[in-house]
């Protein structure tokens, strides 16, 4: 069972002071967070790609590369790369470069993205949303498998028997598929034999169990070894010494972000009652003391089939010290509980 962190490197206004941290400062902070995550024994750190003022990381590979020489073991991934509006050649080159700097610890998490700012920025039409992803994923996987590539598509100039460099340390460079829970995307990932990441950020996590089964069934039908296909989850959360402290620190910035996005997307008002319901044992928020969070992760592993759990923290702007403490608690206290319990459970299966 792998355990790690994901972040969007947010720069939203501080709920108490209204201060907005600079992109530069937040980027330096997240490098410190990656280094700490490695030091406390976490397995993976992911950074999401965004192209708007309230997120600082438009180039996850660059941020991860800044941390790579300061870390030894932790895997470094995007979370996600918005492949639909990116050039797969540059994506592959960036992460192959990261793979070299980190000596074989880079991963790509490819997704369509839930934010659309990158499409007009890079000259793409939203009506091609799905077609762009499918075409560019095809090219990315060709680059993953072969040093010299020939390829022809609709949305990018053709490639005629050209080499793409540098080559990564890992062969192949891992490519995961990120999904918000769409059954078609999950089945497609299974048919392609690609690792799957589910964004479990609402509802009841156990409701994702059928999707994992569909994924595995599709993979098996396509002839892939299901035992070698990991399934990850990405869920919002925060850890402190006790449950109430964790909730009281995490709620204000989470509410702020959810209500800003809610106005953009037509969601209802996010209040404390909704937050508290989500942090219940069956809810999708992993907020609480180490034992509480550990037991929820164990429940997720046993009932949904997740083999990698990524705690998304912070949601909105939180004090850097609080985020660092949450990472420390995840690595030093939560992860050992989860790994020990899951090892015992797996031995009985």
Residue frames relative to the residue before (quaternion, step in Angstrom):
aa qw qx qy qz dx dy dz
X 1.0000 0.0000 0.0000 0.0000 0.00 0.00 0.00
X 0.1859 -0.7871 0.5817 0.0870 3.58 -0.60 1.16
X 0.0959 -0.7868 0.6092 0.0265 3.56 -1.07 0.79
X 0.1448 0.8089 -0.5569 0.1209 3.56 -0.88 0.91
X 0.5251 -0.6115 0.5166 0.2889 3.50 -1.43 -0.29
X 0.0255 -0.7419 0.6647 0.0842 3.52 -1.28 0.49
X 0.0148 -0.7950 0.6063 -0.0132 3.55 -1.17 0.61
X 0.3314 -0.7146 0.5778 0.2137 3.53 -1.28 0.50
X 0.3939 -0.7460 0.4586 0.2794 3.59 1.30 0.17
X 0.0957 0.8630 -0.4868 0.0951 3.53 0.89 1.04
X 0.1163 -0.7661 0.6295 0.0570 3.54 -1.21 0.67
X 0.1721 0.7854 -0.5637 0.1891 3.54 0.72 1.12
X 0.6338 -0.5309 0.3734 0.4208 3.64 -1.14 0.36
X 0.5196 -0.6102 0.4976 0.3318 3.55 -1.08 0.74
X 0.5070 -0.6884 0.4262 0.2957 3.58 -0.76 1.07
X 0.7232 0.4491 -0.2476 0.4626 3.60 0.96 -0.83
X 0.8127 0.2917 -0.1259 0.4885 3.59 0.81 -0.98
X 0.4042 -0.7078 0.4789 0.3260 3.59 1.15 -0.52
X 0.4631 0.6918 -0.4400 0.3365 3.58 1.27 -0.08
X 0.2076 -0.7581 0.6062 0.1210 3.55 -1.07 0.77
X 0.3674 -0.7384 0.5262 0.2070 3.54 -0.60 1.14
X 0.5072 -0.6477 0.4621 0.3312 3.60 -1.04 0.68
X 0.6156 -0.5341 0.4218 0.3973 3.54 -1.21 0.48
X 0.6453 0.5454 -0.3265 0.4237 3.58 0.92 -0.87
X 0.6768 0.4876 -0.3018 0.4617 3.58 0.88 -0.91
X 0.6719 0.4971 -0.3101 0.4531 3.57 0.89 -0.90
X 0.6223 0.5298 -0.3442 0.4622 3.60 1.04 -0.67
X 0.6521 0.4934 -0.3199 0.4785 3.59 0.97 -0.78
X 0.6299 0.5375 -0.3325 0.4514 3.57 1.03 -0.75
X 0.6878 0.4886 -0.3104 0.4380 3.58 0.84 -0.88
X 0.5741 0.5485 -0.3868 0.4689 3.60 1.13 -0.48
X 0.6336 0.5157 -0.3242 0.4770 3.60 1.01 -0.78
X 0.6417 0.5283 -0.3197 0.4549 3.58 1.03 -0.78
X 0.6340 0.5175 -0.3291 0.4712 3.60 1.02 -0.76
X 0.6514 0.5187 -0.3125 0.4571 3.58 0.92 -0.92
X 0.6624 0.4933 -0.3081 0.4721 3.59 0.93 -0.86
X 0.6252 0.5455 -0.3405 0.4422 3.58 0.94 -0.84
X 0.6395 0.5068 -0.3138 0.4856 3.57 1.04 -0.76
X 0.6755 0.5208 -0.2966 0.4295 3.58 0.87 -0.94
X 0.7396 0.3967 -0.2342 0.4908 3.61 1.02 -0.74
X 0.6395 -0.6183 0.2979 0.3464 3.56 1.22 0.42
X 0.3917 0.7044 -0.5073 0.3050 3.59 1.13 0.41
X 0.5209 -0.7076 0.4141 0.2375 3.54 -1.17 0.70
X 0.8247 0.0557 0.0431 0.5612 3.58 1.01 -0.74
X 0.0746 -0.7595 0.6439 0.0540 3.55 -1.23 0.62
X 0.0827 -0.8228 0.5623 -0.0001 3.55 -0.78 1.10
X 0.1417 -0.7787 0.6083 0.0595 3.56 -1.09 0.81
X 0.3316 -0.7656 0.5257 0.1658 3.55 -0.84 1.05
X 0.4012 -0.7034 0.5431 0.2220 3.54 -1.18 0.70
X 0.1227 0.7712 -0.6176 0.0935 3.57 -0.90 1.00
X 0.2130 -0.7767 0.5847 0.0976 3.55 -1.24 0.49
X 0.5467 0.5646 -0.4257 0.4485 3.56 0.68 1.16
X 0.7020 -0.5401 0.2842 0.3671 3.54 -1.23 0.56
X 0.7236 0.4531 -0.2607 0.4507 3.61 1.07 -0.60
X 0.6859 0.3394 -0.2968 0.5712 3.57 1.26 0.47
X 0.3404 -0.7994 0.4676 0.1623 3.58 -0.81 0.99
X 0.7134 0.4745 -0.2548 0.4484 3.60 1.16 -0.42
X 0.0268 -0.7929 0.6084 -0.0217 3.57 -0.22 1.27
X 0.7668 0.2565 -0.1378 0.5721 3.59 1.27 -0.37
X 0.2090 -0.8305 0.5007 0.1258 3.61 0.26 1.20
X 0.6345 0.5547 -0.3508 0.4082 3.60 0.92 -0.80
X 0.6409 0.5223 -0.3303 0.4552 3.59 1.03 -0.74
X 0.6605 0.4979 -0.3096 0.4689 3.59 0.93 -0.89
X 0.6668 0.4962 -0.3013 0.4673 3.57 0.91 -0.89
X 0.6362 0.5326 -0.3300 0.4502 3.59 1.03 -0.73
X 0.6054 0.5558 -0.3566 0.4443 3.59 1.13 -0.62
X 0.7102 0.4349 -0.2491 0.4944 3.58 1.12 -0.66
X 0.5200 0.6998 -0.4018 0.2800 3.58 1.12 -0.63
X 0.7178 0.4337 -0.3000 0.4547 3.68 0.72 -0.87
X 0.6705 0.4942 -0.2964 0.4673 3.61 1.22 -0.37
X 0.6905 0.4147 -0.2580 0.5335 3.58 1.33 -0.01
X 0.3442 -0.7728 0.5084 0.1605 3.55 -1.22 0.51
X 0.8447 0.2175 -0.0432 0.4871 3.56 0.89 -0.94
X 0.6298 0.5977 -0.3429 0.3585 3.56 0.97 -0.85
X 0.4059 -0.6934 0.5400 0.2507 3.55 -1.06 0.80
X 0.2501 -0.7890 0.5569 0.0695 3.55 -1.05 0.89
X 0.0738 0.8332 -0.5343 0.1223 3.57 -0.50 1.22
X 0.4736 -0.5834 0.5543 0.3580 3.52 -1.31 0.27
X 0.0653 -0.8179 0.5717 0.0048 3.59 -1.20 0.46
X 0.4280 -0.6373 -0.5615 0.3089 1.69 1.07 2.24
X 0.4861 -0.5327 0.5687 0.3956 3.48 -1.48 -0.19
X 0.3273 -0.7395 0.5512 0.2057 3.59 -0.74 1.03
X 0.1884 -0.8558 0.4741 0.0858 3.52 0.30 1.33
X 0.5826 0.6210 -0.3703 0.3713 3.60 1.07 -0.69
X 0.7827 0.2961 -0.1533 0.5256 3.60 1.04 -0.76
X 0.5963 0.5579 -0.3577 0.4530 3.58 1.28 0.26
X 0.4539 -0.6171 0.5501 0.3324 3.53 -1.36 0.18
X 0.4196 -0.7412 0.4550 0.2598 3.63 -0.46 1.11
X 0.5951 0.5590 -0.3766 0.4377 3.59 1.08 -0.58
X 0.6912 0.4591 -0.2825 0.4812 3.58 0.88 -0.91
X 0.5992 0.5467 -0.3637 0.4580 3.58 1.05 -0.68
X 0.6772 0.4856 -0.2968 0.4663 3.55 0.85 -0.96
X 0.6654 0.5061 -0.3129 0.4507 3.59 0.88 -0.88
X 0.6458 0.5272 -0.3236 0.4475 3.59 0.94 -0.87
X 0.7415 0.4052 -0.2402 0.4778 3.58 0.83 -0.94
X 0.5732 0.5322 -0.3889 0.4868 3.59 1.18 -0.33
X 0.6150 0.5277 -0.3321 0.4827 3.57 1.11 -0.70
X 0.6438 0.5049 -0.3050 0.4875 3.58 0.96 -0.90
X 0.6352 0.5360 -0.3308 0.4470 3.58 1.00 -0.80
X 0.6524 0.5083 -0.3096 0.4691 3.56 1.03 -0.75
X 0.6689 0.5033 -0.2983 0.4585 3.57 0.89 -0.95
X 0.7441 0.3941 -0.2104 0.4967 3.59 1.01 -0.83
X 0.3835 -0.7418 0.4564 0.3072 3.58 1.33 -0.06
X 0.8164 -0.3447 0.1343 0.4434 3.52 0.68 1.20
X 0.5526 0.6228 -0.3966 0.3865 3.60 1.03 0.72
X 0.5098 0.6724 -0.4085 0.3480 3.60 1.22 0.17
X 0.0308 -0.7608 0.6477 0.0266 3.52 -1.27 0.58
X 0.2639 -0.7162 0.6184 0.1872 3.54 -1.30 0.45
X 0.1007 -0.7436 0.6569 0.0731 3.55 -0.95 0.91
X 0.1252 -0.8327 0.5387 0.0265 3.57 -0.25 1.28
X 0.1168 0.7932 -0.5905 0.0923 3.55 -0.98 0.88
X 0.6036 -0.5456 0.4320 0.3891 3.53 -1.31 0.15
X 0.3836 -0.7247 0.4827 0.3077 3.58 1.12 -0.66
X 0.3289 -0.7577 0.5317 0.1871 3.56 -0.99 0.83
X 0.6579 0.4213 -0.3046 0.5449 3.59 1.33 -0.06
X 0.3229 -0.8070 0.4774 0.1288 3.58 -0.94 0.85
X 0.3871 0.7666 -0.4603 0.2251 3.62 1.25 -0.02
X 0.6456 0.5531 -0.3381 0.4037 3.59 1.04 -0.67
X 0.5795 0.6152 -0.3886 0.3671 3.61 1.09 -0.51
X 0.7180 0.3792 -0.2785 0.5129 3.67 0.70 -0.86
X 0.5916 0.5942 -0.3693 0.4006 3.59 1.07 -0.68
X 0.7887 0.2813 -0.1387 0.5287 3.57 0.98 -0.84
X 0.6136 -0.6397 0.3177 0.3366 3.55 1.24 0.44
X 0.5109 0.6324 -0.4337 0.3885 3.58 1.08 0.67
X 0.4113 -0.7010 0.5378 0.2242 3.53 -1.23 0.63
X 0.4896 -0.6923 0.4509 0.2788 3.57 -0.84 1.00
X 0.5689 0.5940 -0.3955 0.4087 3.59 1.14 -0.41
X 0.6791 0.4548 -0.2779 0.5048 3.57 1.28 -0.34
X 0.2038 0.8526 -0.4686 0.1094 3.57 1.37 0.21
X 0.7622 0.3736 -0.2084 0.4858 3.60 0.66 -1.07
X 0.6428 0.5407 -0.3224 0.4365 3.55 0.97 -0.85
X 0.6244 0.5473 -0.3256 0.4523 3.57 1.04 -0.83
X 0.6756 0.5005 -0.3048 0.4474 3.57 0.85 -0.93
X 0.6814 0.5007 -0.3001 0.4415 3.56 0.82 -0.97
X 0.6695 0.4989 -0.3022 0.4600 3.57 0.94 -0.87
X 0.7152 0.4557 -0.2688 0.4567 3.57 0.87 -0.93
X 0.5933 0.5354 -0.3714 0.4727 3.57 1.12 -0.51
X 0.6052 0.5562 -0.3490 0.4500 3.57 1.01 -0.75
X 0.6801 0.4726 -0.2881 0.4808 3.58 0.91 -0.91
X 0.6395 0.5307 -0.3386 0.4413 3.61 0.89 -0.87
X 0.6826 0.4791 -0.2968 0.4652 3.59 0.92 -0.82
X 0.5882 0.5406 -0.3685 0.4753 3.60 1.14 -0.51
X 0.6586 0.5044 -0.2980 0.4723 3.57 0.99 -0.88
X 0.6153 0.5567 -0.3332 0.4477 3.55 1.11 -0.73
X 0.7608 0.4247 -0.1949 0.4505 3.56 0.98 -0.89
X 0.8247 0.1799 -0.0505 0.5337 3.57 1.09 -0.60
X 0.4797 -0.6749 0.4887 0.2749 3.57 -1.02 0.84
X 0.7581 0.2407 -0.1240 0.5932 3.57 1.05 -0.82
X 0.0771 -0.8408 0.5339 -0.0442 3.55 -0.67 1.17
X 0.0769 -0.7159 0.6888 0.0850 3.50 -1.27 0.67
X 0.1242 0.8001 -0.5666 0.1527 3.56 -0.79 1.02
X 0.0422 -0.7774 0.6272 0.0226 3.53 -1.16 0.71
X 0.0849 0.7957 -0.5945 0.0790 3.57 -0.93 0.95
X 0.6522 -0.5450 0.3873 0.3572 3.53 -1.37 -0.04
X 0.8020 0.3592 -0.1373 0.4570 3.57 0.93 -0.92
X 0.7510 0.2577 -0.1846 0.5792 3.59 1.26 0.13
X 0.5810 -0.5799 0.4188 0.3883 3.62 -1.03 0.64
X 0.5647 -0.6238 0.4315 0.3253 3.55 -1.10 0.74
X 0.2578 -0.7193 0.6227 0.1687 3.53 -1.34 0.41
X 0.1102 -0.8200 0.5615 0.0148 3.58 -0.67 1.11
X 0.8295 -0.2682 0.1373 0.4703 3.54 -0.26 1.36
X 0.3942 0.7133 -0.4743 0.3330 3.56 0.85 1.05
X 0.4238 -0.6889 0.5318 0.2511 3.55 -1.16 0.68
X 0.1965 -0.7647 0.6055 0.1000 3.56 -1.14 0.69
X 0.0089 0.8233 -0.5598 0.0938 3.55 -0.66 1.17
X 0.5408 -0.1218 -0.8273 -0.0908 1.54 -2.36 0.91
X 0.4842 -0.6134 0.5214 0.3426 3.52 -1.30 0.25
X 0.4897 -0.6840 0.4509 0.2983 3.60 -0.98 0.75
X 0.6020 -0.5244 0.4535 0.3962 3.55 -1.32 0.23
X 0.7102 0.4168 -0.2403 0.5139 3.56 0.93 -0.95
X 0.0418 -0.7816 0.6221 0.0193 3.54 -1.05 0.78
X 0.4733 -0.3722 -0.7650 0.2286 1.50 -0.58 2.45
X 0.5729 -0.5212 0.4959 0.3927 3.52 -1.35 0.26
X 0.4396 -0.7348 0.4334 0.2812 3.65 -0.53 1.07
X 0.0652 -0.7550 0.6523 0.0173 3.54 -1.07 0.91
X 0.1235 -0.7783 0.6146 0.0349 3.56 -0.70 1.18
X 0.3209 -0.7048 0.5921 0.2232 3.56 -1.29 0.40
X 0.2350 -0.7679 0.5840 0.1190 3.56 -0.81 1.06
X 0.0003 0.8053 -0.5914 0.0415 3.57 -0.92 0.95
X 0.3901 -0.7132 0.5364 0.2270 3.53 -1.12 0.73
X 0.7005 -0.4534 0.2678 0.4817 3.57 1.27 0.09
X 0.3955 0.6980 -0.4892 0.3421 3.56 1.23 0.45
X 0.4572 -0.7221 0.4413 0.2734 3.59 -0.61 1.09
X 0.6284 0.5443 -0.3457 0.4351 3.60 1.01 -0.73
X 0.6776 0.4833 -0.3023 0.4646 3.59 0.92 -0.85
X 0.6260 0.5382 -0.3290 0.4584 3.57 1.09 -0.74
X 0.6717 0.4823 -0.2949 0.4787 3.57 0.89 -0.90
X 0.6318 0.5326 -0.3350 0.4527 3.59 0.98 -0.80
X 0.6373 0.5190 -0.3268 0.4665 3.59 0.98 -0.83
X 0.6513 0.5158 -0.3143 0.4594 3.58 1.01 -0.80
X 0.6566 0.5146 -0.3100 0.4560 3.57 0.91 -0.88
X 0.7007 0.4530 -0.2562 0.4880 3.57 1.11 -0.72
X 0.4119 -0.7353 0.4524 0.2915 3.58 1.26 -0.23
X 0.4542 0.6822 -0.4453 0.3606 3.55 1.12 0.73
X 0.5534 -0.5967 0.4574 0.3584 3.62 -1.05 0.67
X 0.2844 -0.7868 0.5382 0.1018 3.55 -1.07 0.84
X 0.0948 -0.7556 0.6455 0.0586 3.54 -1.14 0.80
X 0.1550 -0.7910 0.5883 0.0641 3.57 -0.78 1.05
X 0.3015 -0.7133 0.6019 0.1950 3.56 -0.96 0.90
X 0.0227 -0.8032 0.5937 -0.0442 3.56 -0.24 1.32
X 0.1956 0.8270 -0.4920 0.1888 3.56 0.22 1.29
X 0.7825 0.1917 -0.1410 0.5754 3.58 1.24 0.24
X 0.7507 0.3753 -0.2810 0.4654 3.54 -1.28 0.29
X 0.6374 -0.4774 0.4155 0.4396 3.54 -1.19 -0.69
X 0.4787 -0.7029 0.4397 0.2888 3.61 -0.60 1.05
X 0.6171 0.5618 -0.3686 0.4094 3.62 1.00 -0.69
X 0.5646 0.6042 -0.3877 0.4073 3.59 1.19 -0.37
X 0.6125 0.5517 -0.3481 0.4464 3.59 1.27 -0.25
X 0.4478 0.7158 -0.4456 0.2974 3.60 1.23 -0.20
X 0.6601 0.4941 -0.3425 0.4503 3.66 0.84 -0.75
X 0.6139 0.5422 -0.3563 0.4496 3.61 1.07 -0.64
X 0.6384 0.5119 -0.3273 0.4726 3.57 1.00 -0.80
X 0.6455 0.5126 -0.3199 0.4671 3.57 1.01 -0.76
X 0.6304 0.5204 -0.3309 0.4715 3.60 0.99 -0.80
X 0.6276 0.5447 -0.3165 0.4574 3.56 1.02 -0.87
X 0.7026 0.4661 -0.2695 0.4651 3.57 0.82 -1.01
X 0.6331 0.5292 -0.3287 0.4594 3.57 1.01 -0.78
X 0.6553 0.5040 -0.3101 0.4694 3.58 0.95 -0.88
X 0.6467 0.5194 -0.3171 0.4598 3.58 0.98 -0.85
X 0.6654 0.5024 -0.3042 0.4609 3.58 0.92 -0.90
X 0.6507 0.5237 -0.3123 0.4525 3.58 0.97 -0.87
X 0.6947 0.4562 -0.2666 0.4881 3.57 1.12 -0.67
X 0.5868 -0.6293 0.3477 0.3724 3.58 1.28 0.10
X 0.4856 0.6614 -0.4429 0.3612 3.59 1.21 0.30
X 0.4877 -0.6360 0.5141 0.3054 3.56 -1.21 0.58
X 0.3297 -0.7896 0.4864 0.1766 3.57 -0.19 1.31
X 0.6150 0.5775 -0.3482 0.4086 3.59 1.07 -0.68
X 0.7036 0.4403 -0.2567 0.4951 3.58 1.23 -0.41
X 0.6140 0.5409 -0.3479 0.4576 3.60 1.28 0.13
X 0.2208 -0.7986 0.5460 0.1242 3.61 -0.32 1.19
X 0.1919 -0.7441 0.6287 0.1188 3.54 -1.27 0.54
X 0.1157 -0.8138 0.5689 0.0237 3.57 -0.70 1.10
X 0.1780 -0.7446 0.6250 0.1529 3.53 -1.33 0.31
X 0.1843 -0.7316 0.6486 0.1006 3.50 -1.28 0.61
X 0.1153 0.8089 -0.5603 0.1357 3.58 -0.55 1.19
X 0.5234 -0.6420 0.4669 0.3097 3.55 -1.09 0.78
X 0.2737 0.7793 -0.5418 0.1557 3.56 -1.08 0.64
X 0.1260 -0.7697 0.6239 0.0493 3.51 -1.38 0.18
X 0.1709 -0.7919 0.5824 0.0672 3.56 -1.04 0.80
X 0.0512 0.7571 -0.6496 0.0462 3.53 -1.09 0.87
X 0.7493 -0.4205 0.2657 0.4372 3.56 -1.32 0.04
X 0.7990 0.0553 -0.0336 0.5979 3.60 1.11 -0.59
X 0.6961 -0.5262 0.3072 0.3796 3.53 -1.24 0.52
X 0.6981 0.4833 -0.2913 0.4406 3.57 0.84 -0.92
X 0.6213 0.5229 -0.3449 0.4708 3.58 1.02 -0.72
X 0.6461 0.5193 -0.3208 0.4583 3.57 0.93 -0.87
X 0.6858 0.4873 -0.2889 0.4569 3.57 0.87 -0.95
X 0.6959 0.4928 -0.2826 0.4393 3.56 0.86 -0.93
X 0.6667 0.4756 -0.3067 0.4851 3.59 1.12 -0.55
X 0.7296 0.4647 -0.2425 0.4392 3.56 0.99 -0.87
X 0.6071 0.6121 -0.3605 0.3561 3.59 1.04 -0.70
X 0.6901 0.5077 -0.3406 0.3872 3.68 0.59 -0.95
X 0.7167 0.4085 -0.3000 0.4790 3.67 0.72 -0.83
X 0.6070 0.5477 -0.3566 0.4521 3.58 1.09 -0.63
X 0.6452 0.5156 -0.3173 0.4660 3.58 0.92 -0.87
X 0.6440 0.5352 -0.3258 0.4391 3.56 0.91 -0.90
X 0.6909 0.4727 -0.2810 0.4694 3.58 0.83 -0.98
X 0.6756 0.5075 -0.3072 0.4377 3.57 0.85 -0.95
X 0.6950 0.4657 -0.2900 0.4647 3.58 1.00 -0.71
X 0.5879 0.5338 -0.3690 0.4830 3.60 1.15 -0.50
X 0.6872 0.4555 -0.2780 0.4929 3.56 0.89 -0.94
X 0.6033 0.5820 -0.3461 0.4214 3.55 1.11 -0.72
X 0.6431 0.5088 -0.3197 0.4747 3.59 1.03 -0.77
X 0.6585 0.5118 -0.3076 0.4581 3.57 1.05 -0.76
X 0.8099 0.3170 -0.1118 0.4806 3.55 0.99 -0.90
X 0.5408 -0.6676 0.3846 0.3375 3.57 1.25 0.08
X 0.3692 0.7151 -0.5084 0.3065 3.59 1.13 0.61
X 0.5670 -0.5743 0.4654 0.3633 3.54 -1.31 0.27
X 0.6704 -0.4970 0.3676 0.4105 3.57 -1.30 0.28
X 0.2951 -0.7519 0.5689 0.1545 3.57 -0.94 0.95
X 0.0015 0.8265 -0.5607 0.0502 3.58 -0.56 1.16
X 0.7326 -0.4375 0.2877 0.4349 3.56 -1.31 0.11
X 0.6075 0.5578 -0.3644 0.4325 3.59 1.04 -0.64
X 0.6559 0.4958 -0.3070 0.4793 3.58 0.97 -0.83
X 0.6318 0.5373 -0.3143 0.4619 3.55 1.04 -0.84
X 0.6912 0.4788 -0.2854 0.4600 3.59 0.82 -0.98
X 0.6212 0.5269 -0.3450 0.4662 3.58 1.05 -0.67
X 0.6803 0.5026 -0.2880 0.4490 3.56 0.99 -0.85
X 0.7020 0.4343 -0.2870 0.4860 3.60 1.12 -0.49
X 0.3976 0.6768 -0.5035 0.3611 3.60 1.23 0.29
X 0.7217 -0.4679 0.2796 0.4267 3.58 -1.24 0.34
X 0.7395 0.3956 -0.2265 0.4954 3.60 1.01 -0.74
X 0.5696 0.6300 -0.3703 0.3763 3.60 1.27 -0.07
X 0.5949 -0.6302 0.4053 0.2908 3.55 -1.34 0.30
X 0.5913 0.5307 -0.3883 0.4668 3.61 1.24 0.14
X 0.2089 -0.7769 0.5865 0.0942 3.56 -0.81 1.06
X 0.2597 0.7756 -0.5034 0.2786 3.52 0.52 1.32
X 0.5268 0.6340 -0.4555 0.3363 3.56 -0.80 0.97
X 0.6937 -0.4020 0.3467 0.4868 3.52 -1.26 -0.45
X 0.7283 -0.4586 0.2623 0.4364 3.62 -1.20 0.31
X 0.6581 0.5104 -0.3246 0.4484 3.60 0.91 -0.83
X 0.6458 0.5274 -0.3188 0.4507 3.60 0.94 -0.87
X 0.6934 0.4636 -0.2798 0.4754 3.57 0.84 -0.97
X 0.6297 0.5429 -0.3369 0.4419 3.58 0.97 -0.80
X 0.6826 0.4881 -0.2990 0.4544 3.59 0.87 -0.91
X 0.6351 0.5132 -0.3403 0.4663 3.60 1.07 -0.63
X 0.6391 0.5081 -0.3286 0.4748 3.60 1.03 -0.72
X 0.6281 0.5277 -0.3271 0.4690 3.58 0.99 -0.83
X 0.6365 0.5270 -0.3131 0.4681 3.58 0.99 -0.88
X 0.6464 0.5215 -0.3096 0.4631 3.58 1.00 -0.85
X 0.6585 0.5102 -0.3090 0.4589 3.57 0.92 -0.91
X 0.7187 0.4666 -0.2634 0.4432 3.57 0.81 -0.99
X 0.7927 0.3643 -0.1629 0.4609 3.59 0.94 -0.83
X 0.7457 0.3447 -0.2144 0.5283 3.61 1.18 -0.38
X 0.4584 -0.7090 0.4314 0.3179 3.59 1.11 -0.60
X 0.3441 0.7511 -0.4909 0.2766 3.56 1.25 0.40
X 0.1631 -0.7969 0.5739 0.0945 3.59 -0.94 0.86
X 0.7413 0.1928 -0.1772 0.6179 3.59 1.33 0.00
X 0.0993 -0.7904 0.6034 0.0353 3.56 -0.85 1.00
X 0.0834 -0.7901 0.6069 0.0217 3.57 -0.85 1.04
X 0.2559 -0.7630 0.5808 0.1224 3.55 -0.64 1.17
X 0.2373 -0.7805 0.5643 0.1267 3.57 -0.64 1.11
X 0.2348 0.7615 -0.5597 0.2274 3.54 -0.41 1.27
X 0.5776 -0.2555 -0.7744 0.0384 1.57 -1.79 1.76
X 0.3240 -0.6291 0.6321 0.3158 3.50 -1.42 -0.11
X 0.7678 0.1116 -0.1293 0.6175 3.56 -0.24 1.25
X 0.6501 -0.5250 0.3846 0.3923 3.55 -1.31 0.00
X 0.0236 0.7669 -0.6394 0.0497 3.53 -0.89 1.08
X 0.6283 -0.5161 0.3953 0.4273 3.61 -1.15 0.40
X 0.5531 -0.6402 0.4257 0.3210 3.55 -0.89 0.98
X 0.6334 0.5473 -0.3311 0.4356 3.58 1.00 -0.77
X 0.6479 0.5115 -0.3182 0.4662 3.58 1.02 -0.77
X 0.6436 0.5090 -0.3197 0.4738 3.58 1.00 -0.79
X 0.6451 0.5165 -0.3192 0.4638 3.58 0.96 -0.86
X 0.6509 0.5090 -0.3201 0.4634 3.60 0.96 -0.81
X 0.6374 0.5241 -0.3277 0.4600 3.59 0.99 -0.78
X 0.6396 0.5118 -0.3190 0.4767 3.58 1.01 -0.79
X 0.6438 0.5238 -0.3172 0.4589 3.56 0.97 -0.85
X 0.6728 0.4890 -0.2956 0.4699 3.58 0.92 -0.88
X 0.6198 0.5399 -0.3440 0.4539 3.58 1.03 -0.74
X 0.7291 0.4462 -0.2480 0.4559 3.56 0.86 -0.94
X 0.7686 0.4035 -0.2005 0.4541 3.57 0.84 -0.99
X 0.8031 0.2824 -0.1395 0.5059 3.60 1.03 -0.69
X 0.7092 0.4477 -0.2829 0.4654 3.60 0.80 -0.92
X 0.6880 0.5177 -0.3016 0.4095 3.58 0.70 -1.08
X 0.6672 0.4929 -0.3426 0.4411 3.68 0.80 -0.77
X 0.6224 0.5303 -0.3427 0.4626 3.60 1.03 -0.75
X 0.6826 0.4955 -0.2868 0.4542 3.56 0.84 -1.01
X 0.6902 0.4949 -0.2976 0.4361 3.58 0.78 -0.99
X 0.6579 0.5082 -0.3153 0.4577 3.58 0.95 -0.82
X 0.6876 0.4822 -0.2873 0.4606 3.57 0.86 -0.94
X 0.6777 0.4850 -0.3015 0.4632 3.58 0.91 -0.88
X 0.6113 0.5417 -0.3526 0.4566 3.61 1.03 -0.68
X 0.6524 0.4991 -0.3086 0.4796 3.58 0.96 -0.84
X 0.6698 0.5119 -0.2943 0.4502 3.57 0.91 -0.95
X 0.6701 0.5023 -0.3045 0.4538 3.58 0.90 -0.92
X 0.6226 0.5600 -0.3414 0.4269 3.59 1.10 -0.67
X 0.6939 0.4590 -0.2696 0.4849 3.58 1.23 -0.43
X 0.5789 0.6244 -0.3683 0.3733 3.59 1.23 -0.26
